[in-house]
Amino acid sequence: MRKRISEEEVFGLYLEFKTPGNVMRHCNAVANVATTIAACLNEHGHDLDLELIHGAGLAHDVARTQARHWDVAADRLADMGYIEESIIVRNHMTGAGYHDISEVSEMDMIWLGDRLVREDEYVGIDKRFEHIIQKARDMGAEDHVKDILASKADMKRLMDQIEEVIGQSIDSLFIAEENDPEEGVTNE
C-alpha cells in the first residue's frame, strides 16, 4: 500500500503556507464530503482509496492565498513524495469531465466535494452552482455561464449514477431532514 499524506503533515503545510482558518475549514469539509461519498460507493462494490481522497481533500487549497495555488500546492506535495495527491490537487480546479460511474475515480470525488461545499458547509449542487454563476457574472464573465452550466450537467449525471448505486440521494448523506410536526400525532 502506498504511503498517504497524514492530517499532521497537511497541518504542517497549513502552517508553511499560512493557510487562513476559513480555508482550512473548507478543506476539511471537502475532504469529509468526498470521503463520505466514496465510502458509500465502496460499500456497494467500488474500490476507491479513502486515504488518498481524504488527504487530497485536506490539501487541495492549502496554498489558496497564492497565485495558481493548485500548482504551488501540487509541486510541494510532489516534493514530499505524494505524487497521487499532487495530481489530484493540480487538477482540482479543472473539473474537466467526470468519469462514468463504472470508471469513477478519487479525482471525481474531490471534484464533487469541492463543488458541493461552499466555504465549510455542504450546500448541494444547485446552491453551489448559483454561487459560481453569480461570481462569473460579477466578474463580467457572462460568456462563461454556458460552460458552467455544462459542467453542472456533467456533475449531475455522475451524481445521479452515484445515487442509483448507493440507493439514496447524496443530499441525504449531509442534510438532516427536518422532523415532520405531524409525525407521531395520532387522531384517536
Buried (B, 14 or more C-beta within 10 A) or exposed (E): EEEBBEEEBBBBBBEEBEBEEEBBBBBBBBBBBBBBBBBBBEEEEBEBBBBBBBBBBBBBBBBBEEEEBBBBBBBBBBEBEBEBBBBBBBBBBEBEEBEEBEEBBBBBBBBBBBBBBBEBBBBBBEEBBEEBBEEBEEEEEEEBBEEBEEBBEBBBEBBEBBBEBBEEBBBEBBEEEEEEEEEEEEEE
